[in-house]
C-alpha cells in the first residue's frame, strides 16, 4: 500500500511538472550542438572549412542557386592561400563537395539559434520561465551568438596568409562550443525535481568537479592536435616515435610554443592528459565504492568510467588508423558526451551538497 501511494505521488508530481517541456527543449538543443560538433569535425578533416570566404548571417542561408553563383563562390575560394598552395588544380565540381560541408555546418548553427530562440519565446509566453530562469537562458542565447562570431574569427585566420586556420582560434571555437553545451546540460539537469533524501559530501562534489576540469582541458588539447594535424604523425601506441617519452619535445623556443605549435609535443600532451583523466577516474571509482557508494545519483560514476574507457579506445583507434574520419568524429563526439555526462552528475549533486 505504501509503495502504491509513493508511486502515485511520483506520477502526480511528474504529470504536473511545468518544466518538463523546457528540459526536453534544452536537451534537444544540446543534441543539436553535438551534431554540429560532429559536422564541424568532418568539415575540418575534409579541409572544407575555408570553402566559404564570406560571412553573411542572413543571405548565407541560401546556397548558390545558379552556375554564376557557384562560380562567384569558387572565385572567392581561388583567391585564398589554401587554393593557391594546396589545391591549384581543383575543379568547380570538386569545390562543390567541400562547399556543402561548410554550408551545412553554418546552416546547422543558424538552425540551433532558431530552435533556441523559438523555444525561449514560447516558454516565456506560456509563463513556464520565471525571472530566476529567464536571464540565464537569455545569456546562453547570447553565448550562442558569440560562438558564431568566434567561428568566423577562426575562419578569417586562414583567408590571407595561412593555408589553414589558426590552431589557437580553432581551440577557442571548440572551447566556447563546449562551454555552451555543458551550460545547457547543467541548466537542464538542475530543472529536475529534487530528491530531498539525497545528501552529497562537499568533498566528493569538488572531486568530480576536478574531473570535469581535466576533461575540458583534454578536449582543448585535442583541438590543438587537430589544429596542428598532429594526429597524422607518430601513429603508434603505446610508444611514440620509438619511446615512451620521445626526443624533441622542447625543440621550439620559447618553450611554451612547443605546447601549442610543436606537433610532437602537442600529441604527447594529449596522450599524457588522457592517462591522467583515466587514472583519476579509476581513483574516484575506487574511492566512491566505499563512500558515497554508487546508489542513486552516484550511479553516474561507473557509467563515467565506462565512457572514459570507450573514449580511450577511440583515441587509440584514431591514432592507429591515421585519423580515419568516422573514427575521429566518433572520438570527438564521445569527448563531448563524456563531458556532458560528468556535468550532469555534477548538476544532480549540486542541489544536495552538505
Secondary structure as GFF3:
##gff-version 3
##sequence-region A 1 354
A	DSSP	alpha_helix	2	15	.	.	.	ID=ss1
A	DSSP	alpha_helix	20	45	.	.	.	ID=ss2
A	DSSP	three_ten_helix	59	61	.	.	.	ID=ss3
A	DSSP	alpha_helix	67	77	.	.	.	ID=ss4
A	DSSP	alpha_helix	81	81	.	.	.	ID=ss5
A	DSSP	pi_helix	82	86	.	.	.	ID=ss6
A	DSSP	alpha_helix	92	125	.	.	.	ID=ss7
A	DSSP	alpha_helix	134	156	.	.	.	ID=ss8
A	DSSP	alpha_helix	167	190	.	.	.	ID=ss9
A	DSSP	alpha_helix	202	227	.	.	.	ID=ss10
A	DSSP	three_ten_helix	230	232	.	.	.	ID=ss11
A	DSSP	alpha_helix	257	261	.	.	.	ID=ss12
A	DSSP	alpha_helix	263	288	.	.	.	ID=ss13
A	DSSP	three_ten_helix	296	299	.	.	.	ID=ss14
A	DSSP	alpha_helix	300	320	.	.	.	ID=ss15
A	DSSP	alpha_helix	325	350	.	.	.	ID=ss16
###
